Amino acid sequence: MAIRRKKTTNWFVNKFRDIQDEARWLGWFNALTLEFIRPLKRFIKNFLFPYNVIKIKTLSRGYQETDELILHGMFQLLTNFVEKQWIGHKYQCYGKIFDIDEETEKLIKEEQTTEFIKDQIDAFKTKNEETQAIWDLHTWWTKTRPNRNPVEFKHEDYDTFKFIPVLDDDGNETDFSQLIENADDPVKLADWKEHTIAYRNQTKQWDDEDEAMIQKLIKVRRSLWT
């Protein structure tokens, strides 16, 4: 009959007694490993590589606006999931799209399957759709988006134009300025305006695309686990 030792108020005494009890069955080395070495290893690993810190590889260490941090942080988590938990996992079934054979599809159409099997097939189809969406988002972030061909803003032309300060209701200068239409080179001014409109339209188009992809990522959030 095993006798349970009475706990004391001294943590060290209780810990030593626990190690003694475990050593009877596991040996001293395994008992010490279980009580000290493993927790210490876990503590060091979590300290050096904390799970609550996102290391964004697509942004520099300098100051970043919050909207950029949200976008890049979310897709960094997606990239880590796909490349470490799917591609780098020892089980090849992760991230795999399962096929439903033709015979099963035929039985479903003929309504010769049970409700349970139909529910299982529907679950597989939903899982396949979410898995494919995750792969598509990863491809867009790692291949499509980095290869965008941006319209560069013409800072050199902008610096050559003349501006006058905008006045408030009391006639005082504000922080805003207005471009003088009768610039020295009207052709360059017209070209710069057209170029600026194209730049702004492209920026808005890409912002809309980024937001659409964020929404797609949120919809498959519950599938980002193994």
Secondary structure, DSSP 4 states (H G I P E B T S, - for coil): -PPPPPP-S-HHHHHHHHHHHHHHHH-HHHHHIIIIIHHHHHHHHHHHS-TT----TTS-SS---HHHHHHHHHHHHHHHIIIIIITT-S-TTTTPPPP--HHHHHHHHTT-S-HHHHHHHHHHHHHHHHHHHHHHHHHIIIIIGGG-------HHHHTTS-EEEEE-TTS-EEEEEEE-SS-S-HHHHHHHHHHHHHHHHHHHHHHHHHHHHHHHHHHTGGG---
